[in-house]
Amino acid sequence: MTERKYSFETGEKNSFSIVDYVIFAATLLISAAIGIYYAVKDRKKQNVKEFLLAGGKMPIPPVALSLLATFMSAITLLGTPAEMYNYTTVYLYIGFGYIITMALTAHIYIPIFYNLKVTSCFEYFELRFSKAVRTICTIIYIIQMTIYMGIVLYGPSLAINAVTGLSLWGAIFAVGIVCIFYTTMGGMKAVLWTDTFQIIMMGIGLLAALIQGSIEIGGFGRAWEIAEQNERVVFDDFDPRTRHTFWSLVIGGGILWTSIYGTNQAQIQRTMACSSLRDAQIALWINAPGLIIILLLCSMIGIVMYAFYSTCDPLKFGLVSASDQLFPLFVMDILGHIPGIPGLFIACIFSGSLSSISSGLNALAAVFLQDILRPYFLPDIREHRATFLSKVTAFVFGVICLGLTWVASQMGGILQAALSLFGMLGAPMMGLFTLGMLFPWANTKGAISGFFCSIIMMLWIGFGSFFAKLPSAKAPISVDGCNWTLLQDNMTTYNQISSQIIINTTITSEVEDSALTPLYRVSYLWYSCIAVLIVLVVGLPVSFLTGADNPREVNPKLICPIFDVMLPCLPHKIRHFLYFGVKHEECRRKIKAEEERAKQELQQNKDTLLDTLYLDKEIKP
């Protein structure tokens, strides 16, 4: 039996086999089959609630797994191991941020949307502020989500193509077409159940890579030891000015992911598919351990991956050209000799893309129908036609997404900036929801002022940071174990790369030629916090200067009783004072009375049905 050689020894990368293609194709076919099943099964239920919200009667497990799958995009699957490879284990602190995310989402934002019974989260803005605010935010969200979907499909496809040889445009069109098909045909139910299947595929792929990688290196303990020897095991970084620290990961990361879980239509729509608010909250809390498990799996893979390449960095050796190609290269090195396993891994990565894109298409169909078509063009549209238009909308946005992958392929270095745009626009939106839900004095003028000031500031910081290209120190790497005999003029190349490594791993902050440089050095994890604060700091004063809303006249359903949520142990009189005039108690009594009436009507209907059945039996001879 011949000894296996790795890419850094041969200079060559393994490629896909026929079995790998078969497994990849099977994953796509199963996803398409789920769409066909629900299209046939629910063909007689032609209404918007069924198509966009799965009838609002989904059980907890598929909703929880779908929320998890949407988070676990292909960018996350490729990026987290690369983060651990290039930097340090301090990134693990973001797990505490996930807990903050679930707490804020489950108990502040989602209860408001659920109690209002909205299909689109942007309906809240018209109820709280004005139709203009609703429309502005809808248009920005459509632009934001469409760009993101194109990138989330193109970026991972490019990384996989560079390493495995899998056809770039073949993979893009295969994944895109299947995703458009099952989302358009089966609606939310198909999306939720395909996400459930895809999260299982992702878990299997990650476990396969971690187990085999650990075996190759001599156990995870050995990998951790190598990482520790090379300055990658760090947990004591508390400096808030650096890229990843305890504070930026826990607080900044918590707010960042709250903007995705708590105020993004794609995630909100899933929670609205649950049969009750309690079920929605349970589904969200299930995500906390789920996210932490994913974080640990991806981080452990990153540590093992570093240990595997600790003596020959593939980036410096020229095997790959970007960090997101490291994980695919690692899998092809350790699992490429087993037919079918690389195919399973690629299926795992593209399952992440499928879940993110299907979520986006379903969300765009909802907001376009509810926030554009119905308010402006088709106010009296019938349910059957509205459902048909939702399907057409999902299909059209899917085609646009495929078109944008070509645009992404032409963007080059601007691609990362375009991806950053998603966060720059999403965080001010969260600030606007926060302003409306927590501050009953905020008015329309304050909302619009704060929102646009936040967007302008975030675009300035984000793009300024991108174009400034300020250096960020990475953990040490080595090229001593690379097979330099494969390269011409190998000693010259080796010396050049060695000197670059010394510069790249020791450089700190020598570029201080602008007063704005400290601003551009702010970690991207703080962007969401900054965006929310700007909305509040600008929006509240403007509201008071232009005539603040009277809390007594604001619909209590639109305001979160934050002190009841955060400090329920406070005496009732103090909490009542902290309502600031909002009629929460009156609202609770009305809701309770409505629930009692609904229960009585349900019981009366049951009694009537039983009486009818009893009479039918007596009449029969």
C-alpha positions, -999 to +999 in steps of 0.1 A: +000+000+000+016+033-011+019+061+014-005+090+008+009+123-001-006+157+007-010+188-014+019+206+003+042+176-005+031+171-041+020+206-051-011+191-065-047+191-053-071+161-053-101+163-075-137+151-075-146+115-085-178+103-101-191+091-067-187+126-053-208+141-081-235+115-075-237+124-038-238+161-045-265+156-071-285+134-047-285+161-021-300+186-046-326+160-058-338+153-022-342+190-017-362+193-049-383+163-040-393+179-007-406+209-027-426+187-050-441+168-021-454+199-004-466+214-037-487+183-043-498+178-006-510+214-001-523+221-036-558+228-023-545+252+004-540+282-019-536+311+006-509+335+015-506+324+051-500+288+040-474+297+014-455+323+034-460+311+070-467+274+066-502+280+079-488+292+113-490+257+126-455+243+123-441+222+152-410+234+171-382+211+157-383+220+120-386+257+129-356+255+153-335+236+128-344+260+100-334+290+121-301+272+128-296+263+091-301+299+079-275+311+103-251+283+092-246+298+057-218+285+035-199+317+043-200+307+080-190+271+073-159+282+053-151+314+074-151+301+110-124+274+104-103+300+085-107+325+114-094+299+138-065+291+114-054+327+109-061+342+143-067+328+178-092+309+199-105+342+215-132+339+188-149+312+209-162+340+232-188+348+206-207+318+221-217+341+250-229+366+224-253+340+210-270+336+244-275+374+245-289+372+210-315+346+219-325+365+251-331+398+232-348+382+202-371+358+221-383+383+248-381+418+232-385+417+194-404+385+185-433+390+210-441+423+194-443+408+158-461+377+170-488+396+189-494+419+160-499+389+137-479+405+109-467+386+078-439+412+071-420+428+099-421+461+080-458+464+087-447+474+122-432+506+109-465+518+094-483+510+126-457+527+148-445+556+125-458+560+090-462+544+056-432+563+043-409+547+069-423+512+061-417+517+023-382+531+027-371+502+049-387+477+026-368+490-004-335+490+015-342+455+027-349+442-008-317+457-021-297+444+009-311+408+007-308+405-031-271+415-031-264+392-002-280+361-019-260+366-050-228+368-029-237+339-007-241+317-037-211+329-057-185+332-029-185+296-017-189+283-053-157+301-062-138+287-032-150+251-039-141+254-076-106+267-069-098+236-048-119+207-061-122+215-097-161+214-094-175+234-123-181+270-110-211+279-131-224+244-132-226+244-093-240+279-092-268+271-117-276+237-102-279+250-067-297+282-077-323+264-099-330+237-073-334+264-046-357+285-068-377+253-076-385+241-041-390+275-026-415+285-054-433+251-055-435+243-018-434+276+000-425+279+037-432+243+045-407+231+019-381+256+031-385+245+067-382+208+060-354+211+034-335+232+060-340+204+084-325+179+059-297+203+051-287+209+087-283+172+091-261+171+060-240+200+074-236+182+107-224+150+090-200+169+068-184+188+097-181+157+119-165+138+091-139+165+086-132+169+123-129+131+130-106+123+101-085+154+106-080+145+142-069+110+132-045+124+107-028+147+132-027+122+161-058+133+180-074+166+188-052+169+220-021+170+198-037+196+175-045+218+205-009+214+217+005+225+183-018+255+182-008+265+217+029+263+209+022+287+179+004+314+198-032+305+187-047+295+221-055+330+235-084+337+259-070+368+278-075+395+251-098+422+267-085+453+247-117+467+232-096+484+204-085+452+187-103+432+161-116+403+182-116+406+220-139+393+248-159+426+248-164+429+210-173+392+207-198+390+236-214+425+234-208+434+198-213+399+185-245+396+205-260+428+190-248+419+155-266+385+156-297+401+172-300+422+141-301+390+121-323+369+144-346+396+159-351+422+131-345+403+098-376+392+079-360+359+069-357+348+106-389+365+119-409+348+092-398+314+105-408+322+141-442+333+128-447+298+114-450+285+150-485+278+164-479+300+195-455+327+208-443+302+234-434+277+207-416+305+188-396+314+219-387+277+226-375+273+190-353+304+194-338+292+227-331+258+211-308+277+188-285+288+216-270+254+222-272+246+185-252+277+176-226+269+202-222+233+189-217+247+154-192+272+167-173+245+186-173+221+156-161+247+131-135+261+156-121+226+164-118+220+127-099+252+124-075+242+151-070+207+135-066+224+101-038+246+115-020+217+131-022+199+098-006+228+079+015+241+108+048+236+088+035+247+054+009+275+050-011+267+018-016+305+012+021+313+012+030+281-007+005+291-034-019+261-031-048+284-025-054+321-030-078+330-003-086+319+033-120+306+024-103+279+003-084+265+032-112+243+045-120+227+011-083+220+006-080+204+040-110+181+033-095+171-001-062+164+016-075+142+044-106+127+028-099+129-010-088+093-011-122+080+001-147+081-028-179+100-020-167+117+012-156+149-006-190+149-023-206+147+011-185+177+022-195+198-008-231+188-002-226+201+034-212+235+022-239+240-005-266+230+020-256+262+038-261+282+006-294+265-001-308+273+033-297+310+032-310+316-003-344+298+002-348+319+034-341+351+014-365+342-015-393+334+009-387+366+028-385+388-003-418+372-016-435+382+017-422+418+019-428+425-018-464+413-016-473+428+018-453+461+016-453+470-021-480+452-041-509+453-015-504+489-002-498+506-036-511+485-064-534+456-054-552+466-021-582+442-028-563+413-042-579+378-036-560+352-016-556+328-046-541+355-068-519+368-039-505+333-034-498+330-071-480+364-071-459+353-041-447+323-061-439+345-091-421+370-069-400+342-053-391+329-088-382+364-102-360+372-072-343+338-077-335+346-113-322+380-102-300+363-076-285+340-103-278+371-124-261+388-095-236+359-092-222+370-126-220+406-113-202+393-082-177+375-104-168+408-120-163+427-087-129+414-077-117+431-045-150+450-041-167+417-033-159+419+004-171+455+006-204+444-010-208+416+016-201+442+044-230+462+029-254+436+044-243+445+079-241+482+073-278+483+062-291+457+086-279+472+119-296+507+113-328+487+107-324+471+141-319+505+156-351+517+141-371+488+155-354+494+189-363+531+188-400+522+181-403+493+205-385+507+236-392+545+234-429+555+232-420+592+226-402+585+192-421+600+162-418+597+125-394+626+120-371+612+147-372+577+132-363+589+097-335+613+109-319+586+131-322+559+105-305+579+077-278+593+100-270+558+111-268+545+075-246+573+063-223+569+093-220+531+089-213+534+051-186+559+059-170+538+086-174+505+067-162+515+033-135+538+048-121+508+067-123+487+036-104+511+013-079+521+041-068+485+042-053+488+076-032+458+086-044+433+111-018+411+129-022+374+124-009+345+144+025+330+133+027+307+103+055+286+089+066+274+054+095+252+066+078+220+057+067+229+022+082+210-007+102+238-023+118+215-048+086+218-068+093+255-075+119+270-097+143+294-079+130+278-047+155+293-023+148+328-035+111+322-032+115+307+002+135+336+015+110+362+001+081+344+017+099+340+050+105+377+052+069+384+043+057+361+071+079+380+097+064+413+085+028+401+084+028+385+119+047+413+137+031+444+122+008+463+145-002+498+138+022+520+120-003+538+098-014+568+118-014+594+090-050+604+094-073+616+122-099+591+110-076+561+112-087+552+148-123+552+136-114+529+107-097+505+132-129+499+151-137+462+150-165+453+126-183+436+155-190+470+170-207+483+139-241+470+149-238+486+184-227+519+168-255+519+143-282+513+170-268+540+192-267+565+164-304+559+156-313+564+193-290+593+199-303+612+169-339+599+168-349+607+204-338+644+205-353+650+170-386+634+183-387+657+213-377+688+193-405+681+167-432+671+191-428+637+208-456+611+206-478+609+237-472+574+253-508+573+264-520+574+228-495+548+214-509+513+208-494+492+237-490+463+213-463+483+196-442+489+227-422+463+246-426+466+284-389+463+288-388+465+326-413+437+329-390+416+307-356+425+322-366+432+359-398+413+367-388+412+403-394+450+407-425+460+427-457+464+406-459+502+414-424+508+401-429+488+370-463+506+364-445+540+367-419+528+342-446+522+316-444+560+312-481+561+304-483+533+279-514+513+287-499+478+290-522+465+317-553+475+298-539+459+267-532+426+286-568+426+299-581+430+263-558+402+250-569+379+278-606+386+272-601+379+234-584+346+242-612+336+266-638+345+239-618+325+213-618+295+237-655+298+244-663+300+206-641+269+200-658+250+227-693+260+214-683+249+179-671+215+193-704+211+213-724+220+182-705+195+161-710+167+188-747+175+191-751+173+153-733+139+151-754+126+180-787+137+163-775+121+130-770+088+148-805+090+164-822+098+132-806+069+113-829+037+115 
